[in-house]
Amino acid sequence: GPIGYSRKIYCTADMADGAYRPGSNYEEYYAFDVTLDAFAPAVKNKILERTVYYSNGDSIVNVKKMAYDPLNSHFPRKITSINSKGDSTTVTNFYPTDLLQPVHTTMKALNIIDPVVEDVTKKDDAIELSKFRINYVQDLSGLILKSDVERSYSGNPLTKEVTYHKYDNKGNILSVSKEPGAKTCYIWAYNGQYPVAEISNADYSAIETILGASNISVFSTTYPDKSDVDSF
């Protein structure tokens, strides 16, 4: 990329020209629309980030705009990047509060509202480049877990990219696969805090048969050293 002096300017929508204060001794100037909440930090409602690269007297300007919904101002709705040629790419984010499937209703009730469950990327806010979706399920114990990840390109139908086959009772991934591809399984320890073994090209049921399902469950509560893991 270009080598030279660079600065970033952050401004609100009414300062979209990114005007830099002449004579300022600072290379970065910040101005925000701010909403004050007695129980939360200040929230940036509309932000424009402008990066100017200088090299050999030339400049390249990249602009990034982030727009927030008035009723969901903690999470960005649209992120638009504009390059020096005027080409723009817009990513629109969707959250559990935007969708109506039962699992999303449950997520909202449990205040699980920050994950991006779907995003759509468009060129010039018109031509769809890609779509990304994470599907969730609620297991019998009430945990909200990822079931699979889907992706599409150029407006084509979504296709499955990742499948989560099995979790433990703490929500740790036991078996996952990329599509198309073999499954990858994990053995956990340290009271379910860290995976200590990764096993490829095997079904988790086969691992349970070899090691014993109850043994795996007990091992997950232990704090093993390397020799313990190797001998398990």
Solvent accessible surface area in square Angstrom, and as a share of the most:
residue,aa,sasa,rsa
1,G,110,1.05
2,P,63,0.40
3,I,152,0.77
4,G,50,0.48
5,Y,100,0.38
6,S,51,0.33
7,R,38,0.14
8,K,75,0.32
9,I,1,0.01
10,Y,42,0.16
11,C,0,0.00
12,T,10,0.06
13,A,58,0.45
14,D,125,0.65
15,M,52,0.23
16,A,55,0.43
17,D,95,0.49
18,G,1,0.01
19,A,52,0.40
20,Y,60,0.23
21,R,141,0.52
22,P,129,0.81
23,G,81,0.77
24,S,42,0.27
25,N,145,0.74
26,Y,163,0.62
27,E,94,0.42
28,E,76,0.34
29,Y,44,0.17
30,Y,108,0.41
31,A,22,0.17
32,F,68,0.28
33,D,64,0.33
34,V,74,0.43
35,T,62,0.36
36,L,149,0.74
37,D,64,0.33
38,A,100,0.78
39,F,195,0.81
40,A,32,0.25
41,P,112,0.71
42,A,54,0.42
43,V,15,0.09
44,K,87,0.37
45,N,43,0.22
46,K,104,0.44
47,I,15,0.08
48,L,8,0.04
49,E,31,0.14
50,R,64,0.23
51,T,12,0.07
52,V,6,0.03
53,Y,75,0.29
54,Y,75,0.29
55,S,27,0.18
56,N,153,0.78
57,G,81,0.77
58,D,99,0.51
59,S,58,0.37
60,I,71,0.36
61,V,35,0.20
62,N,58,0.30
63,V,27,0.16
64,K,79,0.33
65,K,84,0.36
66,M,40,0.18
67,A,43,0.33
68,Y,41,0.15
69,D,40,0.21
70,P,126,0.79
71,L,178,0.89
72,N,25,0.13
73,S,20,0.13
74,H,105,0.47
75,F,45,0.19
76,P,34,0.21
77,R,39,0.14
78,K,72,0.30
79,I,44,0.22
80,T,25,0.15
81,S,48,0.31
82,I,45,0.23
83,N,64,0.33
84,S,66,0.43
85,K,176,0.75
86,G,49,0.47
87,D,62,0.32
88,S,18,0.12
89,T,50,0.29
90,T,5,0.03
91,V,41,0.24
92,T,22,0.13
93,N,12,0.06
94,F,58,0.24
95,Y,4,0.02
96,P,0,0.00
97,T,59,0.35
98,D,50,0.26
99,L,45,0.22
100,L,159,0.79
101,Q,100,0.44
102,P,112,0.71
103,V,19,0.11
104,H,8,0.03
105,T,74,0.43
106,T,36,0.21
107,M,0,0.00
108,K,65,0.27
109,A,87,0.67
110,L,94,0.47
111,N,112,0.58
112,I,55,0.28
113,I,48,0.25
114,D,84,0.43
115,P,36,0.23
116,V,49,0.28
117,V,1,0.00
118,E,19,0.08
119,D,30,0.16
120,V,15,0.09
121,T,21,0.12
122,K,67,0.28
123,K,85,0.36
124,D,73,0.38
125,D,75,0.39
126,A,72,0.56
127,I,108,0.55
128,E,43,0.19
129,L,70,0.35
130,S,21,0.13
131,K,46,0.20
132,F,41,0.17
133,R,70,0.26
134,I,21,0.11
135,N,35,0.18
136,Y,27,0.10
137,V,71,0.41
138,Q,84,0.37
139,D,47,0.24
140,L,196,0.98
141,S,88,0.57
142,G,29,0.28
143,L,60,0.30
144,I,29,0.15
145,L,18,0.09
146,K,76,0.32
147,S,24,0.15
148,D,18,0.09
149,V,10,0.06
150,E,31,0.14
151,R,67,0.25
152,S,5,0.03
153,Y,130,0.50
154,S,86,0.56
155,G,50,0.48
156,N,91,0.47
157,P,112,0.70
158,L,41,0.20
159,T,90,0.53
160,K,97,0.41
161,E,58,0.26
162,V,24,0.14
163,T,22,0.13
164,Y,37,0.14
165,H,78,0.35
166,K,81,0.34
167,Y,42,0.16
168,D,33,0.17
169,N,131,0.67
170,K,110,0.47
171,G,23,0.22
172,N,22,0.11
173,I,54,0.27
174,L,14,0.07
175,S,2,0.01
176,V,23,0.13
177,S,8,0.05
178,K,149,0.63
179,E,72,0.32
180,P,136,0.86
181,G,52,0.50
182,A,58,0.45
183,K,63,0.27
184,T,29,0.17
185,C,0,0.00
186,Y,50,0.19
187,I,5,0.02
188,W,35,0.12
189,A,0,0.00
190,Y,63,0.24
191,N,65,0.33
192,G,7,0.07
193,Q,104,0.46
194,Y,127,0.48
195,P,68,0.43
196,V,40,0.23
197,A,35,0.27
198,E,113,0.51
199,I,54,0.27
200,S,63,0.40
201,N,120,0.62
202,A,29,0.22
203,D,69,0.36
204,Y,13,0.05
205,S,72,0.47
206,A,46,0.35
207,I,9,0.04
208,E,50,0.22
209,T,116,0.67
210,I,139,0.71
211,L,47,0.23
212,G,21,0.20
213,A,57,0.44
214,S,81,0.52
215,N,81,0.41
216,I,13,0.07
217,S,69,0.44
218,V,99,0.57
219,F,19,0.08
220,S,24,0.15
221,T,74,0.43
222,T,51,0.29
223,Y,144,0.55
224,P,9,0.06
225,D,86,0.44
226,K,154,0.65
227,S,71,0.46
228,D,64,0.33
229,V,37,0.21
230,D,96,0.50
231,S,94,0.61
232,F,76,0.32
